[in-house]
Amino acid sequence: MPTPLPPELLNNEPEGFAWGVWHDRTPKLITQIKEAVPYGPAQRQGFDALEEEISSGLMQPLGDAAPERDLWVSWGEDYFGKPWIDTPFLWSESYFFRRVLEVTGYFAPGPWYGLDPFEPMKTAELSDPSLEPDLQALDSLSTPQDKLLASLWGNRADLVFHVGRTRGATHPETGGLIIDQSDQLWSHLGPDARVVVIADNAGREFLADLVLIDHLLGHDLAASVTLHLKPRPYYVSDATTADFVACLRRLSRTRGAAEQISARLRRAVAGGSLTLDTHDFYCSPWDYRRMPGDLAARLRSATITILKGDLNYRRLVGDRSWPATTDFAAVSAYFPSPVAALRTLKSDVVTGVDAATEAQLDASGLEWRTDGTHGLIQVAAMPGATGDGV
């Protein structure tokens, strides 16, 4: 029997994570975009109007000429005309990024057509001098578990999460893991495994993801990997095909392991063992329960699907007021393949935490659900669905 779904998380709880997103992070992000890209008066006025609408107005549909306007009107019929603060967090956050593309002229014929408004921030991430020592350190990152943890903790490098924050150095570690089911993940892998990786952020996190993918393909842990990317800019730093190319180029500029990884991944793409895929659903405002049949069919053929990051986790279990002790496998049982979630906690939602761990974390005084210092590796496996192991 399916697990009953609790209410969706809304934006209107002053103590909730979403409240801080709309009242602090979003205005800072709008300012950052305007400072990073030399937009003209029309775009700047559009951003000002959007910020005003979010803070004190009612949620409006896309403009009459916007692509997929009718689709978004049908999706938002329960939300348009309401204050942003009274709508679901996942839905409204996704819609905000769609509105950013409308404001900047991303879809409109003209000089700004197709320009990623977040590209300056992504480029700065890959150009950061502090990245070079991390890439040089790949020479000593040898075990599968090291690379898995690097991919997980790379999720801390989410650009939208760091808007308004001071970023510190991070390193692969296990101390912050509140759930570690990596053994179950490795058990699904082997020389015949067909792995899907649904990427999250570009930049540092994506570089670590590519290192992990290279290891899977090069050590008989996967016969093939299909890397699912966003079809357009989304959530500031979510990875697109352009970001994949940029990351391969960045790896190639560091001699040693990084350069070799870039070369091997290029050969894997050329040979077909690494393929890229995408779907418009990845830029929709829904959780994975509403994924269309053609995307579900692609995932159903996977030996295991690895979901990266916080947003994918929210979409997997649902951005809802789950008790932390809710069974992760039960709420993920609908997914069309065995699924592994690699996530740094940066929002309120979490499942699968045992009661003792939850009590200890709550007593610590830390904002452990949202501060990016804790992570998890969770696996929901279909009966009998295993590979050959590490």
HUZI-V421787 format. One line per field, one symbol per residue. ss: DSSP state (H for helix, E for strand, L for the rest). phi: phi as a letter, one per 20 degrees, with the letter a starting at -180 (. if undefined). A space follows every 10 residues. Layout:
# HUZI-V421787
ss=???
phi=???
This chain:
# HUZI-V421787
ss=LLLLLLLELE LLLLLLHHHH HHHHHHHHHH HHHHHHLLLL HHHHHHHHHH HHHHHHLELL LLLLLLLLHH HHHHHLLLLL LLEHHHLEHH HHHHHHHHHH HHHHLLLLLL LLLLLLLLHH HHHHHHHLLH HHHHHHHHHH LLLHHHHHHH HHHHHHHLHH HHLLLLLLLL LLLLLLEEEE LHHHHHHLLL LLLEEEEELL ELLHHHHHHH HHHHHHHHLL LLLEEEEEEL LLLLLLLELL HHHHHHHHHH HHLLLLHHHH HHHHHHHHHH HLLEEEEELH HHHLLLLHHH LLHHHHHHHH LLLEEEEEHH HHHHHHHLLE LLLLLLLHHH HLLLLLLLEE EEEELLLLLL LLLLHHHHHH HHHLLLLLLL LLLLEEEEEE LLLLLLLLLL
phi=.ffgeffffd eeegeeffgf ffecffgffg fffffedffe gfffffffff ffffebddfd fffgefgmgf fffffdfecf ndfgfddfff fffffgfffg ffgemfeegq fdgmeffegg ffffffefgf fgfffffffd edegfgffff ffffffefff fefnddedfc bgadfefebc dfgffffedr fdfddddefd efmgffgfff fffgfgfecl dbfbcddecf fbgalmdffd fffgffffff gfedfoggff fgffffffff enfdcdbbbf gfdeedeffd fffffgffff effbddeenf fffgffeoec efffegffff fdffffbgcc ddbefcbffb cnefffffff ffffneeffc emdccbcccd dfgmecdenf
